[in-house]
């Protein structure tokens, strides 16, 4: 989930919760709106967490193997 999808879920959830005054049998649109807003917020938090983790500097370890060319392997 990217930034756009997270913001979209928050906006749709806010519209369902605060702007609509419609009654649907069997579904509470206020609860659906709150769930969508929380899902969008969780998606944004996870996106930024993994984005910052990916950009963090990492240590690079390199190993160098040298062999003697006298005909015998080392060891």
C-alpha positions, 0 to 999 in steps of 0.5 A: 500500500502506498501513500495514495492508497492510504490517503484515499482510504482515510478520505473515503472513511471520513466521508462515510463517517462524517459527511453521509447521513444514510441508513443502510440495513445491516451496515453501520456506515460510521463503523465502516468509515472508522475502519477505513480511516484506521486502515489508511492510517496503518498503511501510511505508518507502515509505508513510512516505516519500511521506506525509512528502513530501506534508506538507512545506511548499511554496513558492507562486508567484503571478504577477500580470498587469496590463494598461493599460486605454488600449486597447493591449495591453502589449508 
